[in-house]
Amino acid sequence: MAAGKPLTPWFGHDRTLAQQMMGLDRLFAQVEGKTVLDVGCAEGLLSIECAKSGAARVRGIEIRETAFDEACRLRTKAGLSGRQCGFNCADANTCDPGEDYDIVLLLAVLHKLKNPTAACARLVAHAEDLVVIRLPPEHAPTIIDERSGNEPHHIGVVMERSGFVLEHQSYDGPFGEWVGYYRRVRA
């Protein structure tokens, strides 16, 4: 992190690691040996936890440069290499991961995008097995947000059309957020 530039929390307030991990027990029970893409990873805390929990490789994507810098610092502090847990500074509105992952995490990011429908379809195309989505509880899994023009974005429909089925859902994310686990349907 650059000197003199305080890190502003993405959520408008700090979330502890314990809060960020709420609703993700199912994820951590199956992350070992898997490749993980964490879109909108913020300071990389969950990416780092995935790597520490035995993920084969984790890649976090974050748009805010200060958060990206902090993620890299925290990765080093955790004793992880960039190969184990890499970070890219990129915009989830337009980025292309360029490769496939066993697990894709879209945790508290889709509702912040200009076109959640298009971004979700583009990003989950890179998921081989599991997608975990965290959304505000109102309307979930549909997104209605001013950042996307208050137009409904039916994420559940996007996931179904992309070849996924909702395996589990709950409202046990921090602050009562909706957490959905989508599994790719195998032919």
Contacts in CASP RR format, 6 or more apart in sequence:
PFRMAT RR
TARGET T0000
AUTHOR 0000-0000-0000
METHOD contacts of the structure
MODEL  1
MAAGKPLTPWFGHDRTLAQQMMGLDRLFAQVEGKTVLDVGCAEGLLSIEC
AKSGAARVRGIEIRETAFDEACRLRTKAGLSGRQCGFNCADANTCDPGED
YDIVLLLAVLHKLKNPTAACARLVAHAEDLVVIRLPPEHAPTIIDERSGN
EPHHIGVVMERSGFVLEHQSYDGPFGEWVGYYRRVRA
1 7 0 8 1.000
1 66 0 8 1.000
1 69 0 8 1.000
1 70 0 8 1.000
1 73 0 8 1.000
2 66 0 8 1.000
2 69 0 8 1.000
5 66 0 8 1.000
7 43 0 8 1.000
7 66 0 8 1.000
7 67 0 8 1.000
7 70 0 8 1.000
8 66 0 8 1.000
9 15 0 8 1.000
10 42 0 8 1.000
10 64 0 8 1.000
10 67 0 8 1.000
10 108 0 8 1.000
11 108 0 8 1.000
15 174 0 8 1.000
17 45 0 8 1.000
17 49 0 8 1.000
19 174 0 8 1.000
20 45 0 8 1.000
20 46 0 8 1.000
20 107 0 8 1.000
20 174 0 8 1.000
21 28 0 8 1.000
21 46 0 8 1.000
21 49 0 8 1.000
22 172 0 8 1.000
22 173 0 8 1.000
22 174 0 8 1.000
23 170 0 8 1.000
23 172 0 8 1.000
23 173 0 8 1.000
23 179 0 8 1.000
24 46 0 8 1.000
24 132 0 8 1.000
24 179 0 8 1.000
26 132 0 8 1.000
26 168 0 8 1.000
26 181 0 8 1.000
27 50 0 8 1.000
27 103 0 8 1.000
27 105 0 8 1.000
27 130 0 8 1.000
27 132 0 8 1.000
27 181 0 8 1.000
28 49 0 8 1.000
28 50 0 8 1.000
28 53 0 8 1.000
30 103 0 8 1.000
30 130 0 8 1.000
31 50 0 8 1.000
31 53 0 8 1.000
31 54 0 8 1.000
31 55 0 8 1.000
31 103 0 8 1.000
32 53 0 8 1.000
32 54 0 8 1.000
32 55 0 8 1.000
33 54 0 8 1.000
33 55 0 8 1.000
33 56 0 8 1.000
33 102 0 8 1.000
34 55 0 8 1.000
34 56 0 8 1.000
34 101 0 8 1.000
34 102 0 8 1.000
34 103 0 8 1.000
34 129 0 8 1.000
35 55 0 8 1.000
35 56 0 8 1.000
35 57 0 8 1.000
35 58 0 8 1.000
35 59 0 8 1.000
35 100 0 8 1.000
35 101 0 8 1.000
35 102 0 8 1.000
35 103 0 8 1.000
36 47 0 8 1.000
36 50 0 8 1.000
36 55 0 8 1.000
36 57 0 8 1.000
36 58 0 8 1.000
36 59 0 8 1.000
36 101 0 8 1.000
36 102 0 8 1.000
36 103 0 8 1.000
36 104 0 8 1.000
36 105 0 8 1.000
37 58 0 8 1.000
37 59 0 8 1.000
37 60 0 8 1.000
37 61 0 8 1.000
37 97 0 8 1.000
37 101 0 8 1.000
37 103 0 8 1.000
37 104 0 8 1.000
37 105 0 8 1.000
37 123 0 8 1.000
37 126 0 8 1.000
37 127 0 8 1.000
38 44 0 8 1.000
38 46 0 8 1.000
38 47 0 8 1.000
38 50 0 8 1.000
38 58 0 8 1.000
38 59 0 8 1.000
38 60 0 8 1.000
38 61 0 8 1.000
38 105 0 8 1.000
38 107 0 8 1.000
39 60 0 8 1.000
39 61 0 8 1.000
39 92 0 8 1.000
39 95 0 8 1.000
39 104 0 8 1.000
39 105 0 8 1.000
39 106 0 8 1.000
39 109 0 8 1.000
39 123 0 8 1.000
40 60 0 8 1.000
40 61 0 8 1.000
40 62 0 8 1.000
40 63 0 8 1.000
40 92 0 8 1.000
40 107 0 8 1.000
40 109 0 8 1.000
41 47 0 8 1.000
41 60 0 8 1.000
41 61 0 8 1.000
41 62 0 8 1.000
41 67 0 8 1.000
41 71 0 8 1.000
41 87 0 8 1.000
41 105 0 8 1.000
42 62 0 8 1.000
42 64 0 8 1.000
42 67 0 8 1.000
42 71 0 8 1.000
43 62 0 8 1.000
43 67 0 8 1.000
43 70 0 8 1.000
43 71 0 8 1.000
43 74 0 8 1.000
44 60 0 8 1.000
44 62 0 8 1.000
44 67 0 8 1.000
44 70 0 8 1.000
44 71 0 8 1.000
44 74 0 8 1.000
44 75 0 8 1.000
44 87 0 8 1.000
45 74 0 8 1.000
46 105 0 8 1.000
46 107 0 8 1.000
47 58 0 8 1.000
47 59 0 8 1.000
47 60 0 8 1.000
47 71 0 8 1.000
47 75 0 8 1.000
47 85 0 8 1.000
47 86 0 8 1.000
47 87 0 8 1.000
48 58 0 8 1.000
48 71 0 8 1.000
48 74 0 8 1.000
48 75 0 8 1.000
48 78 0 8 1.000
48 80 0 8 1.000
48 85 0 8 1.000
50 58 0 8 1.000
50 85 0 8 1.000
51 58 0 8 1.000
51 75 0 8 1.000
51 78 0 8 1.000
51 80 0 8 1.000
51 84 0 8 1.000
51 85 0 8 1.000
52 78 0 8 1.000
52 80 0 8 1.000
57 83 0 8 1.000
57 84 0 8 1.000
57 85 0 8 1.000
58 84 0 8 1.000
58 85 0 8 1.000
58 86 0 8 1.000
59 85 0 8 1.000
59 86 0 8 1.000
59 87 0 8 1.000
59 88 0 8 1.000
59 97 0 8 1.000
59 101 0 8 1.000
60 71 0 8 1.000
60 85 0 8 1.000
60 86 0 8 1.000
60 87 0 8 1.000
60 88 0 8 1.000
61 87 0 8 1.000
61 88 0 8 1.000
61 90 0 8 1.000
61 92 0 8 1.000
61 95 0 8 1.000
61 97 0 8 1.000
62 68 0 8 1.000
62 71 0 8 1.000
62 87 0 8 1.000
62 88 0 8 1.000
62 89 0 8 1.000
62 90 0 8 1.000
63 89 0 8 1.000
63 90 0 8 1.000
63 91 0 8 1.000
63 92 0 8 1.000
64 89 0 8 1.000
65 89 0 8 1.000
68 87 0 8 1.000
68 88 0 8 1.000
68 89 0 8 1.000
71 87 0 8 1.000
72 87 0 8 1.000
75 82 0 8 1.000
75 85 0 8 1.000
75 86 0 8 1.000
75 87 0 8 1.000
78 85 0 8 1.000
88 95 0 8 1.000
92 109 0 8 1.000
92 113 0 8 1.000
92 119 0 8 1.000
92 123 0 8 1.000
93 113 0 8 1.000
93 114 0 8 1.000
93 115 0 8 1.000
93 119 0 8 1.000
96 122 0 8 1.000
97 123 0 8 1.000
97 126 0 8 1.000
98 126 0 8 1.000
99 126 0 8 1.000
100 126 0 8 1.000
100 127 0 8 1.000
100 128 0 8 1.000
101 126 0 8 1.000
101 127 0 8 1.000
101 128 0 8 1.000
102 127 0 8 1.000
102 128 0 8 1.000
102 129 0 8 1.000
102 130 0 8 1.000
103 127 0 8 1.000
103 129 0 8 1.000
103 130 0 8 1.000
103 131 0 8 1.000
103 132 0 8 1.000
104 123 0 8 1.000
104 124 0 8 1.000
104 126 0 8 1.000
104 127 0 8 1.000
104 130 0 8 1.000
104 131 0 8 1.000
104 132 0 8 1.000
105 131 0 8 1.000
105 132 0 8 1.000
106 120 0 8 1.000
106 123 0 8 1.000
106 124 0 8 1.000
106 131 0 8 1.000
106 132 0 8 1.000
106 133 0 8 1.000
106 134 0 8 1.000
107 132 0 8 1.000
107 133 0 8 1.000
107 134 0 8 1.000
108 134 0 8 1.000
108 135 0 8 1.000
108 177 0 8 1.000
110 116 0 8 1.000
110 119 0 8 1.000
110 120 0 8 1.000
110 133 0 8 1.000
110 135 0 8 1.000
110 143 0 8 1.000
110 153 0 8 1.000
110 155 0 8 1.000
111 135 0 8 1.000
111 136 0 8 1.000
111 143 0 8 1.000
111 145 0 8 1.000
111 147 0 8 1.000
111 148 0 8 1.000
112 145 0 8 1.000
112 147 0 8 1.000
113 119 0 8 1.000
113 147 0 8 1.000
113 148 0 8 1.000
114 147 0 8 1.000
114 148 0 8 1.000
115 148 0 8 1.000
115 153 0 8 1.000
116 143 0 8 1.000
116 145 0 8 1.000
116 148 0 8 1.000
116 153 0 8 1.000
116 155 0 8 1.000
117 153 0 8 1.000
117 154 0 8 1.000
117 155 0 8 1.000
117 158 0 8 1.000
120 133 0 8 1.000
120 153 0 8 1.000
120 155 0 8 1.000
120 158 0 8 1.000
120 159 0 8 1.000
120 162 0 8 1.000
121 158 0 8 1.000
121 161 0 8 1.000
121 162 0 8 1.000
124 131 0 8 1.000
124 158 0 8 1.000
124 159 0 8 1.000
124 162 0 8 1.000
124 164 0 8 1.000
124 182 0 8 1.000
125 162 0 8 1.000
127 164 0 8 1.000
127 184 0 8 1.000
128 184 0 8 1.000
129 183 0 8 1.000
129 184 0 8 1.000
130 181 0 8 1.000
130 182 0 8 1.000
130 183 0 8 1.000
130 184 0 8 1.000
131 159 0 8 1.000
131 164 0 8 1.000
131 181 0 8 1.000
131 182 0 8 1.000
131 184 0 8 1.000
132 179 0 8 1.000
132 180 0 8 1.000
132 181 0 8 1.000
132 182 0 8 1.000
133 141 0 8 1.000
133 155 0 8 1.000
133 159 0 8 1.000
133 178 0 8 1.000
133 179 0 8 1.000
133 180 0 8 1.000
133 182 0 8 1.000
134 173 0 8 1.000
134 177 0 8 1.000
134 178 0 8 1.000
134 179 0 8 1.000
134 180 0 8 1.000
135 141 0 8 1.000
135 143 0 8 1.000
135 155 0 8 1.000
135 177 0 8 1.000
135 178 0 8 1.000
136 143 0 8 1.000
136 145 0 8 1.000
136 177 0 8 1.000
136 178 0 8 1.000
137 171 0 8 1.000
137 176 0 8 1.000
137 177 0 8 1.000
137 178 0 8 1.000
138 144 0 8 1.000
139 152 0 8 1.000
140 155 0 8 1.000
140 177 0 8 1.000
140 178 0 8 1.000
141 154 0 8 1.000
141 155 0 8 1.000
141 156 0 8 1.000
141 159 0 8 1.000
141 166 0 8 1.000
141 169 0 8 1.000
141 178 0 8 1.000
141 180 0 8 1.000
142 152 0 8 1.000
142 153 0 8 1.000
142 154 0 8 1.000
142 155 0 8 1.000
142 156 0 8 1.000
143 152 0 8 1.000
143 153 0 8 1.000
143 155 0 8 1.000
144 150 0 8 1.000
144 151 0 8 1.000
144 152 0 8 1.000
144 153 0 8 1.000
156 166 0 8 1.000
156 182 0 8 1.000
159 166 0 8 1.000
159 182 0 8 1.000
163 184 0 8 1.000
163 185 0 8 1.000
164 182 0 8 1.000
164 183 0 8 1.000
164 184 0 8 1.000
164 185 0 8 1.000
165 182 0 8 1.000
165 183 0 8 1.000
165 185 0 8 1.000
166 180 0 8 1.000
166 181 0 8 1.000
166 182 0 8 1.000
167 180 0 8 1.000
167 181 0 8 1.000
167 182 0 8 1.000
167 183 0 8 1.000
168 180 0 8 1.000
168 181 0 8 1.000
169 178 0 8 1.000
169 179 0 8 1.000
169 180 0 8 1.000
169 181 0 8 1.000
170 178 0 8 1.000
170 179 0 8 1.000
170 180 0 8 1.000
171 177 0 8 1.000
171 178 0 8 1.000
171 179 0 8 1.000
172 179 0 8 1.000
173 179 0 8 1.000
END
